[in-house]
Amino acid sequence: MGWCTLGAGRAARGRRRDDGERVVTVRDRTDERRARAARACLRLRQATRAVLADPRTAPAAAVLLAGPMAEADAALREAGLAGNEAELCALLGVRA
């Protein structure tokens, strides 16, 4: 497993090397990206529910949800989950 070092002043999960420098594994980075993607999708779901629940905002749903959709799409791509709905649903704890 590879190591990625973080510069001074940045918090890092994981272990310390023999020289005391904090490091995170590649797996930690992947887990963080997946967690960001899951949170972005949850924010999109919450925003969608809020927009569609209000009859005054529902007609403008596409405009109002463009930002949250773009955020979720970018986070999914970064995490390598774009096009993999089954794995995403598993992370979110929902059934596909």
Legacy VTK file of the C-alpha trace (Angstrom):
# vtk DataFile Version 3.0
C-alpha trace
ASCII
DATASET POLYDATA
POINTS 96 float
0.000 0.000 0.000
1.361 3.413 -0.927
1.922 6.346 1.374
0.958 9.964 0.840
2.544 12.523 3.132
0.818 15.697 4.183
2.627 18.973 4.652
3.167 20.645 7.993
0.117 22.235 9.515
-2.403 19.910 7.893
-4.210 17.364 10.015
-3.884 13.775 8.927
-5.453 10.544 9.976
-3.289 7.500 10.108
0.087 6.675 11.522
3.383 8.423 11.994
6.529 7.421 10.196
9.709 6.749 12.124
10.723 10.393 11.688
7.435 11.486 13.311
5.808 12.854 10.154
2.108 12.091 9.850
1.036 10.072 6.851
-2.195 8.811 5.374
-2.592 5.788 3.193
-4.000 5.811 -0.310
-6.943 3.903 1.147
-7.611 6.756 3.596
-7.752 9.198 0.676
-10.142 6.929 -1.229
-12.362 6.572 1.833
-12.424 10.359 2.271
-13.397 10.879 -1.381
-16.168 8.312 -1.088
-17.426 9.911 2.110
-17.479 13.345 0.397
-19.425 11.834 -2.505
-21.939 10.239 -0.150
-22.418 13.527 1.725
-22.870 15.451 -1.540
-25.528 12.981 -2.657
-27.307 13.259 0.674
-27.278 17.070 0.352
-28.717 16.716 -3.158
-31.451 14.417 -1.858
-32.320 16.847 0.953
-32.365 19.812 -1.424
-34.526 17.895 -3.892
-37.045 17.022 -1.198
-37.173 20.621 -0.002
-37.612 22.067 -3.501
-40.267 19.569 -4.558
-42.193 19.820 -1.277
-42.926 23.506 -1.845
-45.398 24.114 -4.681
-43.883 27.570 -5.243
-40.357 26.242 -5.882
-41.179 22.931 -7.588
-41.569 24.481 -11.083
-38.033 25.889 -10.815
-36.502 22.614 -9.588
-34.011 22.300 -12.451
-32.598 25.761 -11.795
-32.603 25.440 -8.010
-30.977 22.002 -8.030
-28.300 22.715 -10.651
-25.684 23.551 -7.999
-26.280 20.518 -5.777
-26.379 18.250 -8.865
-23.064 19.612 -10.132
-21.495 19.180 -6.689
-22.698 15.576 -6.449
-21.545 14.762 -9.995
-18.072 16.173 -9.332
-17.731 14.344 -6.015
-18.854 11.063 -7.600
-16.327 11.428 -10.415
-13.524 12.249 -7.962
-14.378 9.167 -5.889
-14.542 6.925 -8.949
-18.231 6.225 -8.362
-19.704 7.850 -11.460
-21.834 5.244 -13.202
-21.658 2.829 -10.284
-25.008 3.311 -8.607
-24.961 -0.009 -6.729
-21.754 0.863 -4.871
-22.989 4.396 -4.198
-26.269 3.111 -2.764
-24.326 0.733 -0.526
-22.304 3.685 0.818
-25.499 5.641 1.445
-27.157 2.652 3.071
-30.073 2.558 0.641
-31.288 -0.088 -1.771
-30.781 0.408 -5.497
LINES 1 97
96 0 1 2 3 4 5 6 7 8 9 10 11 12 13 14 15 16 17 18 19 20 21 22 23 24 25 26 27 28 29 30 31 32 33 34 35 36 37 38 39 40 41 42 43 44 45 46 47 48 49 50 51 52 53 54 55 56 57 58 59 60 61 62 63 64 65 66 67 68 69 70 71 72 73 74 75 76 77 78 79 80 81 82 83 84 85 86 87 88 89 90 91 92 93 94 95
